């Protein structure tokens, strides 16, 4: 992304790009996750329609098939547009603040900086609290909802099974359309 912006790759027209290679995590190593890893991905810069999101998801599904990867569950969510995210963020902060005593240290740290990531918690003691949290789908603008539904319709037409996952916070979004392995 930095290279695309720095070298003005969108000057003439939208671009489809890919990347692959060694990557490095900034955060500390965790069990099964090393600082260095290999990743590949695709980007579609300057395209706005749901067909681009579906195209990239379909590309991943075809790759899984070609690699012989079976029993894959495609979980899909939307982060909507900026206005939807802002409304939802405020609701999440208010909700989790009401239950501050139930938050673990990581969730308490993220409450005001990135409350969406609280939904990512693997802490078993927080799962009921997370399940009852406000859902972004309830805050989507009409355009964002139509976009998400159109992506799902395209995937269904191509026989790609999709499971809605309203707590997925690193899913389909308007600004980060990647299919990566790492």
C-alpha positions in Angstrom: 0.0 0.0 0.0 2.8 2.3 0.9 4.4 1.8 -2.6 1.1 2.3 -4.4 0.5 5.6 -2.6 4.1 6.8 -2.8 4.4 6.1 -6.5 0.9 7.2 -7.4 -0.1 3.9 -9.0 -3.8 5.0 -9.1 -3.0 8.0 -11.3 -4.3 6.5 -14.6 -6.8 3.9 -13.4 -7.7 1.5 -10.7 -5.2 -1.3 -10.2 -5.2 -5.0 -9.3 -2.0 -5.9 -7.5 -0.6 -8.9 -5.7 2.3 -9.5 -3.4 4.2 -12.4 -1.8 7.2 -12.9 0.3 8.6 -12.8 3.8 6.9 -10.6 6.3 7.7 -9.7 9.9 5.4 -9.2 12.9 6.0 -6.3 15.2 4.4 -7.8 18.2 6.1 -10.4 20.4 6.1 -14.1 19.3 3.3 -16.2 20.6 2.8 -20.0 20.7 2.8 -21.1 17.0 3.3 -17.5 15.7 6.8 -16.4 14.9 8.0 -13.0 14.0 8.9 -14.0 10.5 6.3 -15.6 8.2 5.4 -15.9 4.6 2.4 -14.2 3.1 0.8 -13.6 -0.2 -2.2 -11.4 -1.0 -4.1 -9.4 -3.5 -5.2 -5.8 -3.6 -7.8 -4.1 -5.7 -7.2 -0.3 -5.5 -9.7 2.2 -6.7 -12.6 -0.2 -7.2 -15.7 0.3 -5.1 -18.3 -2.4 -6.0 -19.3 -5.6 -4.2 -18.1 -7.5 -7.3 -14.5 -6.7 -6.4 -14.9 -8.1 -2.8 -16.6 -11.2 -4.2 -13.9 -11.6 -6.8 -11.2 -11.7 -4.3 -13.0 -14.1 -2.0 -13.8 -16.4 -5.0 -10.1 -16.3 -5.9 -9.2 -17.5 -2.4 -11.9 -20.2 -2.6 -10.4 -21.4 -5.9 -7.0 -21.4 -4.4 -8.1 -23.6 -1.5 -9.6 -26.0 -4.0 -6.5 -26.2 -6.1 -4.3 -26.7 -3.1 -6.7 -29.5 -1.9 -7.6 -27.7 1.3 -10.9 -29.2 2.5 -13.3 -28.5 5.3 -12.7 -24.8 5.1 -15.4 -22.6 6.6 -15.7 -19.2 5.0 -16.9 -16.8 7.7 -18.0 -13.4 6.5 -18.8 -10.1 8.2 -18.8 -6.5 7.2 -17.3 -3.5 8.9 -19.6 -1.3 6.9 -18.7 2.3 6.2 -17.1 4.9 8.4 -20.4 6.3 9.7 -21.6 2.8 10.6 -18.4 2.0 12.4 -18.4 5.2 14.3 -22.0 4.6 15.6 -21.2 1.0 16.5 -17.9 2.0 18.2 -19.8 4.4 20.5 -22.3 1.7 21.3 -19.6 -0.9 22.1 -17.7 1.5 24.4 -20.9 2.3 26.3 -21.9 -1.4 26.5 -18.5 -2.7 27.7 -18.0 0.3 30.0 -21.2 -0.8 31.8 -19.6 -4.2 32.3 -16.1 -3.0 33.1 -15.7 -5.3 36.1 -16.1 -8.3 33.7 -13.4 -7.2 31.3 -10.0 -8.8 31.4 -6.9 -6.7 31.3 -6.6 -6.9 27.5 -10.2 -5.8 26.9 -9.9 -3.0 29.5 -6.8 -1.7 27.6 -8.7 -1.8 24.3 -12.0 -0.3 25.5 -11.3 3.2 24.3 -8.5 2.6 21.7 -10.0 -0.3 19.7 -13.3 -1.7 21.2 -13.9 -3.9 18.1 -10.9 -6.0 19.0 -12.6 -6.9 22.3 -15.0 -9.0 20.2 -11.9 -11.0 19.1 -11.2 -12.1 22.7 -10.6 -15.9 23.2 -11.1 -15.5 27.0 -13.8 -18.1 27.9 -14.9 -15.9 30.8 -15.9 -13.1 28.4 -17.8 -15.0 25.8 -21.3 -14.5 27.2 -20.6 -10.8 27.5 -19.3 -10.6 24.0 -22.2 -12.6 22.6 -24.6 -10.0 24.1 -22.7 -7.0 22.8 -24.3 -4.7 20.1 -24.0 -6.0 16.6 -22.5 -3.8 13.8 -25.2 -5.2 11.4 -27.8 -3.2 13.4 -25.9 0.0 12.7 -25.2 -0.4 9.0 -26.4 2.4 6.6 -28.5 1.2 3.6 -25.6 1.4 1.2 -23.3 -0.7 3.4 -26.0 -3.3 3.9 -26.8 -3.5 0.2 -23.0 -3.9 -0.5 -22.7 -6.7 2.0 -25.8 -8.5 0.7 -24.6 -8.2 -2.9 -21.3 -9.8 -2.0 -23.1 -12.7 -0.4 -25.4 -13.1 -3.4 -22.4 -13.3 -5.8 -20.8 -15.9 -3.6 -24.0 -17.9 -3.4 -24.3 -17.8 -7.3 -20.8 -19.3 -7.4 -21.7 -22.0 -4.9 -19.3 -20.7 -2.2 -20.8 -21.6 1.2 -20.6 -18.6 3.6 -21.4 -18.5 7.2 -22.3 -15.1 8.7 -20.0 -14.3 11.6 -21.2 -11.0 13.2 -18.3 -11.0 15.7 -15.6 -11.3 13.0 -13.7 -8.0 13.1 -11.0 -8.7 10.5 -13.4 -9.6 7.8 -14.8 -7.9 4.7 -14.3 -4.2 4.8 -14.2 -1.4 2.3 -10.6 -0.5 2.8 -8.8 -3.7 3.4 -9.5 -6.3 0.8 -6.8 -9.0 1.1 -6.7 -12.7 0.9 -3.6 -13.7 2.8 -2.0 -16.8 4.3 0.5 -16.4 7.1 
